[in-house]
Amino acid sequence: MVGRDRALQLLYRVLALVPADQAEATLFVQDHALTRFANNSIHQNVARKDARLAVRAVVDGRVGAATTNVLDEEGQRRVAEQAAAIARLQEPDPDFPGLPAGRPPREAATFYEATAGTTAGQRAEAVGVVVDAASRLGFQATGAFATEVGELAIANTAGVAVYAPLTLASLRTVVDAGHGQGIGVLTGYADAISRDVGQIDAGAVADRAVAKCALNRDPQLLPPGRYVTVLEEIAVADLLRFLARLGLSAQAVHEGRSFAVGKMGQPVCGENFTLWDDAADPRGLAQPFDWEGVPAERLELVSSGVLRGLAHDSRSAAREGRPSTGHAMSQVFERWSPWPAPTHLFVAPGDVAREDLIAGVEHGVLITRFHYTHCPEPQRVVATGTTRDGTFLIKEGRIAGALRNLRFTQSVLDTFSNIEALSSTAELHRDWWASAAHYAPAMRVRDFDLAGEAG
């Protein structure tokens, strides 16, 4: 590992090289290891190490950025000069408030020695648990177990100087009964993710995926319509992505492309839906500061269905004369959105046992997870995609059979307004794009729009 002192010393050297009024430097280091398996056999063990340096330069109100993975003295000088040169080519940005000042970061559990020390052999043992569970029933398991050590350091000329070591462990599997039925048809899926590898229970992941696969037999067609639907935790986490990225960003509201325009303090979801963002909560993928080095606040977003807050970075916060909430995304490394967004979401659980969500359904559908989800109508937060790896018909409170994968088109706001019950437990899952991980319960909702078989 680079370590705090060396990382910040490197950033200070880079800042001194930037010919600009203000400058920011970010170092992101990753040591990623992956064990991949298919057809009940490990077929790949790979490791990748990378370090990337990003520089933002401010020259006469103009902002430019450059990045490199060449970290020697020449690479540092070149990226510093490139950022300033790019800034000089830009038009002045009247909304840019300047780089944020330094503030002490929150305490957060981001690094676990057990995760950092995980070996390929230990990953193989966990994979073996999954494979053994699948093979006992004649199924095939495919998936991956990844562990990662990362380091994030940010410094700027306004006083920010922060560093966090980060670990990550994730196990996922698709268990397939085969028979040539196609992807996601006679299958079961499960996953687990945590900064602490000790929280990854390979046996529990295997049992869930195998159980889903065993149920997924002779799938039938379901007529299009609106159904009482039980959404498992993975499906809920995926829907949260659209609400967070497209709706709960202060920048999206400013630009008039969010459902939240003019809705602060008004009901936007059902009374039994409460949502907040907390990047320091160890149940999530904790991160003590955002990509500007600003401490990530605990942020109330929706309380008993009422809109209470929005995510800000320094730019959107300055526009409103308030401090940043610590939700800036990276202007260089972020693939999904350059505007502020809550990415450590938590949904308040309910008081119903997970298994009783199904028991309360006379005629409906159980959805394990979604696939290839998109949002064609951001202002209404309409999500579309297909179900995958376990979609089932519910009759008289029991699983009555498997269903073929279904296409859905549904407003996320309507979904969270139509909640009949929430499970008393919650789980951490990434959304389908793996852009963030959210902690959510399973839920039973009414009037979920299922448009027929997925093509």
N, C-alpha and C positions, 0 to 999 in steps of 0.2 A: 504494500500500500504506500501511497505517497505521504499521507499524514497531514495533519492540520498545518504545522509550521511550514513545511516545504511547499504545500499547495498555496498558502497565502503569500509566501515569499515570491513564488513564481508570478502570481498575479500582480504583486506590487511592482515587480520588474517590468511587466508588460505595461502597466498603467503609466509608468515613467517614460515609456517609449511612444505613447500615443500623442501626436501633435494636435491636440484638440482642447476645447474649453473644459469639457468634462469627458470622462471615460469610465467604462465598466468592463470588467474582465470576468469570465466564467470558465471554470475548469470542471469538466465532467469526465470521470474515469470509470471504466467498466471492466470487470473481470468476470466473464460469463462462461458457465459450463453447462453442457446439455447432454443428457442421455435420452436418446430417442429409440422407441421400440415399435415394432409392427409384427403382426401375425405371431404374437406370443414370443418374440425374440428381440433382444437388443441388437440393433443394426448400426448404431452410430453413437460414438462418444466424441464430442467436439468441445473445444474451448476457444474463446476469443478474448483478447485483451485490446482495449482501445482507450485512447485519451484524446479528448477534443477541447480545444481552446476557442472561445468566442469573445469577440471584442465589440463593444458599441462605442462609437465616438460621437460627440456633440460639438459641432462647429457653427457658431453664429445661428443657433436655432435649427440647424440641419442635423439629421441623425443618420448615421450609416453603421453598418455591421458587417463583420467578416468572421470567418471561422477557419480553423486549420487543425490537423492532427499531427503536424510537425512541430515538436515542442523544443527543439534546440534553439540557440540564440538567434540564428538567422530566421527560423520559423516564427519566433516571437516578434522580431522586428518587422518582418514582412506583414503579418496579420495586423499589427498595430498601425502600420502605415496604410494598409489597404482600407481599414475601417474609416480612418480619417479622410482618405481620398474619396471613398464612396459618399461620405457625409457631405463633402464639398460639392458633389454633383447633384445633391437633392435640392428640392425647394424647401424654404424655411417652413417648419411645422409649428403653426401658431398654438396648437393644443398641447405641445410637449412641455411639461412642467419642470423639466430638469430631472436629473437622477435623484432617487430618494436618499434621504439621510439615513445613517445607521441607527438601528434600534436593536436591543438585545433579543435574540431569538427565544422561542418557547422551548421548554424542556420536552424532549420526545425520544421515545425508545426506537431508534432507527437501525441499530447495529447489534447483531447477535453472533457471538463467537462460534456457536455450533453451526450456524449457516455458513459462515466464512470458511470453516474447516471441513465442510462436507466433501467427501472424496467420491470419485467415480464408483468405487466399490459400494459405498453407502447408498448412492443413488440406485445402483443395480439391485441392491437388496430390496429397496422399496418397490422397484419395478417388478421384482420377482413376486412380491405379494399380490400385485395386480394380476400378473400373468397366471399365477397359480389359481387364483379365484376364478378367472375366466376359463381356463383350460379344464377345470373340474366339471364344467357343464358343456364342454365341447365348443366353447366360444373362442373368438380371437380378440385379443386386446392390442390396441394401438394407442400411442400417446407419447408423452415426453415428461421428463422430470428435469427441471432446470434450477440451478442455484447461481447466485450472482453476488458479487461484492462491488459496490460502487462508492464513489466519493464525489461530492458536489461542493465546490467552493466558489464564492462570489465576492468580489471586492469592487468598489468604485471610488472615485475621487471625492465623493461627498460624505465618506465615512463608513460605508458598508464594508464589513469584513466578517464573513460567516463561512462556516465549514460544517459538513455533516457526513459521516460515514454511513453507508446504506447497505443493507443486505436484503436479499429476496430469495424466496423458495417457492416454486410452483410445480404442482403435479396435476396432470390432466390425462384422461383416457376416454376413448370410445371403445366399447365392447360390442362386437359384431357377431350375430348368429350366422352370418353368411347367406348362402343360398342364392347369391346373385341378384338380390332384390334392389341394389342400388345404394348410394350413399345416404346415410341417415334414416334408413327404413327399418330394418330389424336390428336396431342398435340401442345402446344405453350409454349415457354420458355422465361423467362426474369430474369435479376438479377441486383443488384446494390451493390457497395462496396465502402467504404470510411472510413477514420479515424474519420470523423465527421458524427455522426448519422443524423444531420440536412440535410445532402446531400442525404439521402435515401428517395426517393419519392415513397411511397408504391402505390399511385395511378398510377403513370407512369409505374411502374413495372407491376402492374395488367393489365393496358390497353394494354400494348404491348403483354403480354402473352395471354390474352384473344383474342386479334385481330388475332394473329397467329393461335390460336386454331380454331377460326371461319373460317379462310381461309383453314384450313387443312382438306379438305373433299374429299372423293373418290380419293385417291392418285393413280396416274397412273405410269406405268413403263416408264423409260427413256432409250433409247438405249445407250450402251457405246459409248463414244466419247469425244472429246475436245470441250468445250462449253465456250462461253462468260458467265462469272459467277460474280454475285454480292455477295461478302462476307461481311456479317455484322460484326460489331466491335468485337463481341465475337469470331467469327471464325478467324479474323485477329490476335487477341491477342494469340490465341492458336498456330498459326503458328510461331509467334514471339519467342515462347519458344524454338523451335528447333534451330533457327538462333542464339539466345543468348547463350544457354547452350552448344551447340555442335560446334558452329563456331566462336563466337566472344570472346572466352577465349584465353588468351595468352598461357596458359598451353596446350590447345588443339593444337594450332599452333606449339608449341615447340615439341610436340609428333607426329606431322605429321598427325593428324586425323581431321583436320579442312579444310574446303573449302578455308580458308583465307591464307593458306601457299603460300608465294610468291606473294600475291595479294595486298599488301599494296600500296595504291595510284592508284589502277587500278579499272575500273568499275566491279562491281559484281551484281548490280541490275539496274533497270531503272533510267533514269535521274530524274523522278518525285518521287523518293523514298529517303527520308532522315530520319535517325534514330539516336537517341541519348539516353543516360542513365542519369537520374538526380534524385538521391535519396532524394534531398531536395525539389523538386517541390511538392507543396501541392495538385496538381491534382492527384498525385499518392499516394502510401502508403509510405509516407516519413519516412526515417530513416537516421539520421545524420552521422552514421559511420558504418563500416562493422564489420564482426565477429572477426577481430583482433583489433578493436578499432581505425582503421585508418579512417580519414574523407573521405566520399564518394564524389569524384569529379564528376562534370558534364563532361560527356565523349562523344565526337563526335565519332560515330561509322561508319555510312555511310552518306555521304553528296552528294546529287544529284546523287546517284548511285555508288559513288566512296568510296572504303574502306578507312577509315581515322583513326580508332583506335581499340584497343583491351582492354579487361578488365584484370587488373593485381591485384594480391595480393603481399605480400611482397616477397614471394619466386620467382615468375616469374619476378617481377620487378628487383630484385637483379641480376638475371641472365643477364639482359640487361643493368644493371648499371643505372637504373632510379628509381624514387620513385613509390610506389604503387599508383594505382588509387583509392584504397579504395573499391575493389570489392571481398574481401576474403569471402568465404563461411565458415560456421561453420564446423570444423573438427569433431564435436560431434553431434550437433543438426540437421545438414542439412541432409535431406533424399535423395536429388536429385543428388547432385554432390559435391565432395569435392574440386573441382578446381575453380578458380576465374570465375565469370560470371556476366554479367549485368542483374539485376533483377528489374529495374525500368525504363522500356523502354517507349519512346515516339516516335510516328511517326508523321511527319509533315502532317497536313491536306491539302486538296486541295481547290478547289474553286467551287465545285459542291454541290448543295443542296442534302441532303441525298436521298430524294424521286426521284430526277432526275437521280440517278444512274440507276434505273430501266427504266426510260423513254428513256434512250439512248440505250436500248437493243432491237434488232429485234427478236432474238431467243436465249434464254439462260436460266440460272438457278439462283435462289436466294437461298442462304444457310444461315440459322440462326446461326447454330453452329455445331461443330464437336463433335464426341464421340470416346473415346478410341483410341486416336491418339498416334502413335509411329513413330520412325525414323529408318527404317532398313538400310539406307545408309547415315551415318553421313557426309561423305566427300562431298556428293552431296546435303546434307540436304533434302533428300527425306522423306516426311511425308506421312503416310497412316492412314486411319481411316474411319469412316462413318459419314454421316450427321445425324442430329437428331432434332426433335421438330420444324419442319418447313422448308421443302425444296419445292420450287415452280418452276413451269415452267413460263418463261417470253416469251410473244409474243407481238410484235409490241408495246413495251414499257409498257405493263401492265401484272399483274399477271393473267395467263391464267388457273391456276389450280394447285392442289397439286401433288407432286411426292412422290413415295415411297423412303424410305431412301436409299442413294447411298453410295457406297464405292469409295474412291478416293485414288490415288497414284500420288503424285505430288511433284516435287522439289520446295522447298520454294524459292530458288533463282530464278527459272523460274517464279514463281508466282509474285514475287516482281520486276521482269524484264518486265512483261507483263501487267502492270497497265495501264488501259485506263483512269481512273478517280478516284479521291479521294474525299470523302465527306468533306465539309467545317467545319464539327463538328467532335468531337472525344469523346470517352467514355473510362472509366476505367473498365477493366474486368480481372478476373483471367483466366489463361489457364485451360485446362481440368483437369490437375493433381493438380490444385490449388497450384502450386509451386511458383507462383509470380503473380503480377497484372501489366498489361501494358495499356498504354493510346494510343488508336489507332482510326483512322477513319474507316469508311466502305470504300470498294473499289470495283471497277469493273475491272476485269482482263480478258484477252483473253486466249484461249487454256488451260482451266483448265480441267485436265484429270479425268473424271468420269467413273469408270469402271463397272457400272451396279448396280443392286439392292444389297443392303447389305443383307447377309444371316441372 
